[in-house]
Amino acid sequence: MSSKPRILVTRRWPQAVERALAERFDVLLNENDAPMSADQLAQALRDFDAVLPTVSDRLPASLFDGGGIRARILGNYGVGYNHIDVAAAKAANVVVTNTPGVLTDCTADIAMTLLLTVARRAGEGERQIRAAEWAGWRPTHMIGAKVTGKTLGIIGFGRIGKAMAKRCHFGFDMEVVFYNRSRVDAAEAARYGARQLDTVDEVLEVADFVSLHCPGGGENRHLINAERLAKMKKAAYLVNTARGDVVDEPALIEALTNGVIRGAGLDVFEAEPHVPAGLRALENVVLLPHLGSATEETRVAMGMKVVDNITAFFDGREPPDRVA
């Protein structure tokens, strides 16, 4: 019998990462890459020394109930961990780690992609051409919004929020304002051409584009609701690459339908992979299937961070990216 720790990987990961895991651990891969059920995840916590979930795996408190937990660490493949009941894991003596830092630029790139795509109606235009419905250039055809020189409002000024500010201020001459739960040194904010406002509402009221970069779950669940959408400019756009539950989706659908705001760009959704039909039916929203970190370099780097975290743990060292 192998003396190596027994590891379950809940989805297929880049081959280089799977090879690295196999060299160090007794690994079981999810060969068919199908999402695991709650019962399967609960059993995995009792059969394996470590479980390596992704952001699409839900690990609520109920999975830890009843005792018999064998797993000692959850090596989360992703920065956000609101899909894991961290308190329940801690109560079961299960360490939780994540993968910060390595997906900053790629996620900011996707946020910028969404902002430009929805503002310039590029998704609508591409669909029109594919449907062979374009009748040729004309002065009034598919008029969008200018991006250069407008005001960007950022909610959450961490690594990704700062990277987004950098792109918009230095690349598109945008004025950048932001809300952050804690105070950011003014000189640090100025490095990104940004200034901090005191409330979320203040940001929403002045921004032409609002980009969400805050954690999900807890007090941030439905942070952007009907009341807050109504505070935005009618010509404003909302971009979300954070977590789906930060936005009240029914309220957003109503706001987009009734002209409360002009458009939205979304890479994340509250009940992934389910996307509400109301969103899918709208032309003034750009929808992407959670592509924020989807580059080869980033996905490998994320996986290698998990490898480093669980290697440190089983070597008796503190995991570099422990969150609980």
N, C-alpha and C positions, 0 to 999 in steps of 0.2 A: 504494500500500500504506500502511496506517495506521502512523504512528510511535508510536502509543500502545502501552503494554505490553499483551500478550495475556493475558487472564484467563479461567480456567475456574471456574464456580460449580457445585459437584457436585450440589446439590439446589436446588429452588425456594426463594427467600427472599421476605420481604415486598416488595411492589411498590415501596414508597418506596426501599428499599435497592437493589433491582435498577436502578431509575432512576438513582440516585446513582452506581452503578458504571458504567452505560452512558455517563453524561456524561463520565466521566474516563478510561475504559479501553476497549479493544477486547474486549468481553465475549462469551463463549459461555455461554448458560444451558442447564441440563438441562431442556428443555421438558416432558418427560413425567414428571419428578420420580422416575424409577426409580433405585434404588441402583446405583452404578457397581461393576463387577467389579474385582478386583485388577489384571487385565490393562489395563483401561481407565484406572485410576488411574496405573499405571506408565507408560502411554503419555502421559497428560496431563502427567506430570512432564517429559517430553521434548518436548512440543509447545507448552507455554505458559510464559509468564514468571512467572505466579503461579497457584497452585491454591488454591481456597478450600473446604476440606473442612468437614464437620460431625462431631459426635462419633460418628456412626454409620458413618463412613468409616474403614476400617482401613488404616494406612500403615506396615506393618512394614519392617524393614531390607531384605527381599528386593526391595521396589519400587524401592530406590535402587541395587541391584546392577547392574553392567554398564556403568556410565557413561552418557554422553550426556544428563545431566540439564540441561535448559534452565531449569527453574523456579528462581527465586532466593528465593522466599518462599512459605510456607504461611500463609494468613490463616485460622486456625481459628475457626469459628463456635461458640464455647462456651468455658467456663472450663477444663474438664479437657482434658488433651492426652495422656493415657496411651494413646490409640489411635494415636498417632504415635511412631515410633521416633526420638526427638529426637536421639540420638547419631548415628544413620545420616544424618539430615537435615543435621546440623552437619558431618559428614564430607564430605557432598556440597555443602557451602557453601550450604545452604538455610536461611534464617532462618525461625523458627517464632514466631507470635504467637497470642494468645488474647483473650478478651473478659471480663475480670474486672469485678466491681463492680456491673454493671447488672442482674444477675439475683438479687441477694442476697435482696431482700424476697419476690419471687415464689416462689423456691425454698423459703424458710422457710415461706411460706404453705402450700405443698403438703405440707411435712413436718408442719405443724400439722393440715392436713386429714386426712392419713393417720393421725396419732395419734388424733384424735377419732373418725374413722370406724371404725377397728378396735376402739378401746376401747368404743365405744357400739354396736357391731355394726350400724352404719347400712347397710353394704353388704348384709348378710344381710337386714335388714328391707326394704330397697328391692326386693331380688330376690323376697322373699316376697310383697309386694304385687303386683308385676308378674305373678307366677304365679297370682294370685288364690287364695293359700293362707292369707291372714290370717283367723283365726277371731274376731278381736276382742280388746280389751284384757283382760288377766288378770294377776294379781300376779306370776306366775312366768315370764312370757313374755319371752324374749330378753334376759336379764339380762346387762348388760355391766359395765365397770369405771369407777368414778369417776375423773375426771382431776384436778379441783381438789384442791390440797393434796398431791399425790403427788410423788415424786422423779424428776426427769428426769436422765438421764445422757447427756452429749454426747461423742462421739469426734471431735475436730477442732474447735478453737475459733477458726476464722477468721471471715471476714465472715458466712457463712451460719450457722455455729454460734452466733455471738453473737446474730444476729437471732432464731434459734430460742429461745435462752435468754431473750431479752427478752420474747417472746410468752408463753412458759410461766410465767416468774416473775411478771411484772407483770399478765398477763392471767388466769392461772389459779392464782396463789399457790403455784406449785410450787417446791420446793427444787431447785436446779440444781447438779450436780457435773459435772466434765468432765475428760477427758484430752486433752492437747495435746503434740505432740512436743517443743516448746520451752516454756520457762517463760513464763507470762503474768503481768504485774504484778498483784499482788493487788488493788490499787485499781482497775485496769482491769476485772478480773473482777467485782469488786463492783458495778460500774456496771450489770451485767446480772444481779445477784442470784446470782452463780455463784462457786464455789470449785473450785480445781484439785486433782485427786488425782494420785498419782505413776504409776499404771499403768492400762492398759485394764481389767485384771481387777478392780481396786478399784472402778471405775465400774460394771462389769457386776454386781458382787455387791450393790450397794446400790440400784440404780435400779429403779423401777417401769416406766419407759419409757426405752429406749436409742435415741438418734437419731444416725445416722452422717453426718458432714460432713467426712470426710477425703478426700484424693486417692486415686484408684485406681492400680492397677499397682504394680510393685516390691514392697517389703516389706509393702504394704497388701493385696496379693492374698490373699483368703481370711483376712483379719484376724479375721473372725468365722467360726470353724469349730466343729466339734462340741464340742471341749474348752471353748471360750469360751461357747458357748450353754449348756453345762451349768453354767457359773458364774452364769448369770442366775437370778433368782427364777422359780419355776414360774408365778407370776401376772404375769410381766413381758411386755412387748411390744417388738418390734424395729421401728424405722422406718429405711428407707434411701432417701435422695434424693441420695446421693453418686455412687458408681459401682457397677455390678452386681458387678464382680469382687471387691469388698471382702467379699462374703458368699459362703461355700461353699454354693451352692444345694441340693445333695443333703443336706448336713448340716442345713440349715434345714428342708427338707421333713420329714426324720426327726424333728426337734425339735418341729415343729408337729403332726405326726401322733401322736407319743407323749406329748405333754403336757409336754415339757421346758420350753417356754415357752408362754404363752397365745395369742399371736397376733403378726402382723407386718403392716406396711404398706410396700409396695415401689413405687417409681416408676422404678427402674432394674434392669437384668438383665444377666447376664454375657454372653450371646450375643444381644443385641437384634437383630431383633425377636422372636427365639425365647424363649418363656417355657415352662419345663418343665411338662409335663402334671401332674406331681405338685403343683405350686403351684396350677395352675388348678383342680384338683379339690378343694382345701381351702376350707372356709367361713371359717376363722379367719385368713385373710390377705386384705388389700385390695390389689388390683393396678391400677396406673395406667400408661398408655403414655408414660412419660418426659415428664410435663407440667410439670416444675419451672419452666421459664422460659416456659411457654406462655400469655403474655398479649401482646396486640398491642403494648403499650408496650415490653415487655421485648425481644421478638423484633426489633423495629425498632432499638432501642438497641444490641442485640448486633451487628446487621448494620452499623450506622453505625460501631461500634468497629472492625470489620474494614476498612471503607472508610478510616477514619483511619489505621489501621496500614499498609495497603499504599500509601496516598497518601504518607505520610511516607517510607516505604522508597524508592519510586521518585522522590521528590523529593530523595533523598540525605540524609534525616534519620533519626534513630533512631526506630523504631516505638515508640509509647507503651507498648505491651503486649507487648514482646518477651520470650519465655521461653527462647529459644535461638538 
